[in-house]
Amino acid sequence: NGKPGSLKLDEIEKHHIISILEKTNGNKTKTAEILGIGLTTLYRKLQVYGLE
């Protein structure tokens, strides 16, 4: 919405991925399943966000 202090969608997604990874103890297969995305997509997002 452009307001100061608001998070961008990609920042929200990054934080959500981190949160799910923590809840699954780093299990990427389970994380992808919870997020409703393929494992390949998760790995791509991890690379984009520097989380590999």
Rosetta constraint file for C-alpha pairs under 8 A:
AtomPair CA 1 CA 6 HARMONIC 7.26 0.50
AtomPair CA 2 CA 6 HARMONIC 6.87 0.50
AtomPair CA 7 CA 11 HARMONIC 6.08 0.50
AtomPair CA 7 CA 12 HARMONIC 6.41 0.50
AtomPair CA 8 CA 12 HARMONIC 6.38 0.50
AtomPair CA 9 CA 13 HARMONIC 6.18 0.50
AtomPair CA 10 CA 14 HARMONIC 6.11 0.50
AtomPair CA 11 CA 15 HARMONIC 6.25 0.50
AtomPair CA 12 CA 16 HARMONIC 6.11 0.50
AtomPair CA 13 CA 17 HARMONIC 6.14 0.50
AtomPair CA 14 CA 18 HARMONIC 6.27 0.50
AtomPair CA 14 CA 49 HARMONIC 6.61 0.50
AtomPair CA 15 CA 19 HARMONIC 6.12 0.50
AtomPair CA 16 CA 20 HARMONIC 6.24 0.50
AtomPair CA 17 CA 21 HARMONIC 6.07 0.50
AtomPair CA 17 CA 31 HARMONIC 7.65 0.50
AtomPair CA 17 CA 35 HARMONIC 7.93 0.50
AtomPair CA 18 CA 22 HARMONIC 6.20 0.50
AtomPair CA 19 CA 23 HARMONIC 6.32 0.50
AtomPair CA 20 CA 24 HARMONIC 6.16 0.50
AtomPair CA 20 CA 31 HARMONIC 5.90 0.50
AtomPair CA 20 CA 34 HARMONIC 7.75 0.50
AtomPair CA 21 CA 25 HARMONIC 5.99 0.50
AtomPair CA 21 CA 26 HARMONIC 4.72 0.50
AtomPair CA 21 CA 27 HARMONIC 6.49 0.50
AtomPair CA 21 CA 28 HARMONIC 6.91 0.50
AtomPair CA 21 CA 31 HARMONIC 5.86 0.50
AtomPair CA 22 CA 26 HARMONIC 5.92 0.50
AtomPair CA 24 CA 28 HARMONIC 7.85 0.50
AtomPair CA 24 CA 30 HARMONIC 6.68 0.50
AtomPair CA 24 CA 31 HARMONIC 6.49 0.50
AtomPair CA 26 CA 31 HARMONIC 7.77 0.50
AtomPair CA 27 CA 31 HARMONIC 6.09 0.50
AtomPair CA 28 CA 32 HARMONIC 6.04 0.50
AtomPair CA 28 CA 39 HARMONIC 7.20 0.50
AtomPair CA 28 CA 42 HARMONIC 7.63 0.50
AtomPair CA 29 CA 33 HARMONIC 6.29 0.50
AtomPair CA 29 CA 39 HARMONIC 6.17 0.50
AtomPair CA 30 CA 34 HARMONIC 6.16 0.50
AtomPair CA 31 CA 35 HARMONIC 6.15 0.50
AtomPair CA 32 CA 36 HARMONIC 6.00 0.50
AtomPair CA 32 CA 37 HARMONIC 5.18 0.50
AtomPair CA 32 CA 38 HARMONIC 5.84 0.50
AtomPair CA 32 CA 39 HARMONIC 5.52 0.50
AtomPair CA 32 CA 42 HARMONIC 6.00 0.50
AtomPair CA 33 CA 37 HARMONIC 6.27 0.50
AtomPair CA 33 CA 38 HARMONIC 7.24 0.50
AtomPair CA 33 CA 39 HARMONIC 7.96 0.50
AtomPair CA 37 CA 41 HARMONIC 6.34 0.50
AtomPair CA 37 CA 42 HARMONIC 6.76 0.50
AtomPair CA 38 CA 42 HARMONIC 6.35 0.50
AtomPair CA 39 CA 43 HARMONIC 6.25 0.50
AtomPair CA 40 CA 44 HARMONIC 6.24 0.50
AtomPair CA 41 CA 45 HARMONIC 6.19 0.50
AtomPair CA 42 CA 46 HARMONIC 6.10 0.50
AtomPair CA 43 CA 47 HARMONIC 6.23 0.50
AtomPair CA 43 CA 52 HARMONIC 7.64 0.50
AtomPair CA 44 CA 48 HARMONIC 6.20 0.50
AtomPair CA 45 CA 49 HARMONIC 6.05 0.50
AtomPair CA 46 CA 50 HARMONIC 5.89 0.50
AtomPair CA 46 CA 51 HARMONIC 4.70 0.50
AtomPair CA 46 CA 52 HARMONIC 5.34 0.50
AtomPair CA 47 CA 51 HARMONIC 6.03 0.50
AtomPair CA 47 CA 52 HARMONIC 5.64 0.50
